[in-house]
Amino acid sequence: MQNKIKCGVIGAGWWATFAHIPALLGHPDAELMAIQKRNIQEAQKVADDFGVPIACTTVSELLALEGLEAVVISSTPNLHYEHALKALALGKHVLIEKPMTLTTAEAVELVEMARSQGTQFLISCPWHYTEHASEAQRFIRE
């Protein structure tokens, strides 16, 4: 049996609580070990609501957790680059929300960092994997 991938969510706001956290909790190969939100009371509430063991207030705190392998970056767009760069530099796999960055140069730097670290780096496009999208792809293939 394969070990679960230990994940964290950076920016546990509305979209993370609606999409990313439930998806991670429902995935058989993922273990959501921590969430990050700047306000400790809000972070703890999200962690408690979803049964996540660790609530962090800083990205550095979350990224320093022992065993953490991957993060979802769902912070505000102006912080995507900074958060992804920190995670990738530490060898973490990253799923980043849109927009990936605010400049092309930042995007190129992140892609190059992921490549040099040998990590997975994905932009979140969850609608591609919904039942109706899968069915549309099947129709097109046929």
C-alpha positions in Angstrom: 0.0 0.0 0.0 1.3 3.4 -1.0 1.7 6.1 1.7 -0.6 9.1 1.5 0.9 12.4 0.3 1.0 14.8 3.2 -0.5 18.1 2.0 -1.1 21.6 3.3 -3.3 24.5 2.1 -1.9 28.0 2.0 -4.7 30.6 2.1 -7.7 28.7 3.7 -10.3 31.2 2.5 -13.6 30.7 0.8 -12.4 28.9 -2.3 -10.1 26.6 -0.3 -12.9 25.6 2.0 -15.3 25.1 -0.9 -13.1 23.2 -3.3 -9.5 22.4 -2.2 -10.0 21.2 1.4 -12.9 18.9 0.6 -11.1 17.5 -2.4 -8.0 16.7 -0.4 -10.0 15.2 2.4 -11.9 13.0 -0.1 -8.8 11.8 -2.0 -7.6 8.3 -1.0 -4.0 9.2 -1.6 -3.9 12.6 0.2 -3.5 13.4 3.8 -4.4 17.1 4.7 -2.1 17.8 7.6 -2.3 21.6 7.9 -4.0 24.7 6.7 -2.7 28.3 6.8 -4.7 31.5 7.4 -3.3 34.7 8.8 -5.8 35.0 11.7 -5.3 32.3 14.2 -8.9 32.1 15.3 -10.1 31.8 11.7 -7.3 29.3 11.0 -8.3 27.2 14.0 -12.0 27.3 13.0 -11.3 26.1 9.5 -9.0 23.3 10.9 -11.7 22.3 13.5 -14.5 22.4 10.9 -12.7 20.0 8.6 -10.8 17.9 11.2 -7.4 19.2 10.0 -4.8 18.6 12.7 -2.7 21.8 12.4 -3.7 25.4 11.9 -0.8 27.8 11.0 -0.8 31.6 10.6 2.3 31.9 8.5 3.4 30.2 5.3 6.9 29.6 6.8 5.3 27.8 9.7 3.3 25.5 7.4 6.2 24.8 5.0 8.5 23.9 8.0 6.2 21.0 9.1 7.9 17.7 9.2 6.8 15.4 6.4 4.9 18.0 4.4 5.2 17.0 0.7 2.8 19.2 -1.2 0.8 22.4 -0.9 -2.2 24.0 -2.5 -1.7 27.7 -2.9 -5.1 29.4 -2.6 -3.9 32.7 -1.2 -4.6 36.1 -2.8 -3.2 36.4 -6.3 -0.6 39.0 -5.3 1.0 36.4 -3.0 0.9 33.4 -5.3 4.5 33.9 -6.6 6.0 34.5 -3.2 4.3 31.5 -1.7 5.0 29.2 -4.6 8.7 30.2 -4.7 9.1 29.4 -1.0 7.4 26.0 -1.4 9.2 25.0 -4.6 12.6 26.1 -3.1 11.9 23.6 -0.3 11.1 20.8 -2.8 7.4 20.8 -2.2 4.9 19.9 -5.0 2.6 22.8 -5.7 -0.9 23.2 -7.0 -1.4 26.9 -7.5 -4.7 28.8 -8.1 -5.3 31.2 -10.9 -3.7 33.5 -11.8 -0.5 31.7 -11.3 1.5 35.0 -11.0 1.1 38.6 -11.9 4.0 38.7 -14.4 5.3 36.4 -17.1 8.8 36.6 -15.6 7.5 35.3 -12.2 5.7 32.5 -14.0 8.8 31.5 -15.9 10.9 31.5 -12.7 8.5 29.2 -10.9 8.4 26.8 -13.8 12.2 26.7 -13.9 12.4 26.3 -10.1 9.9 23.3 -10.2 11.9 21.7 -13.1 15.2 22.1 -11.3 13.7 20.7 -8.1 12.0 17.8 -9.8 8.7 18.8 -8.3 5.2 18.7 -9.7 3.8 22.3 -10.4 0.3 22.6 -11.6 -2.2 25.4 -12.1 -5.6 24.6 -10.7 -8.2 23.8 -13.4 -10.6 21.5 -11.5 -13.5 21.8 -13.9 -11.5 19.6 -16.4 -12.1 16.6 -14.1 -15.8 16.9 -13.3 -18.2 14.3 -14.5 -19.7 16.5 -17.2 -16.2 17.5 -18.6 -15.2 13.8 -18.6 -18.3 13.0 -20.5 -17.7 15.8 -23.0 -14.1 14.5 -23.6 -15.5 11.0 -24.2 -18.0 12.4 -26.8 -15.1 14.2 -28.6 -12.9 11.1 -28.6 -15.7 9.1 -30.1 
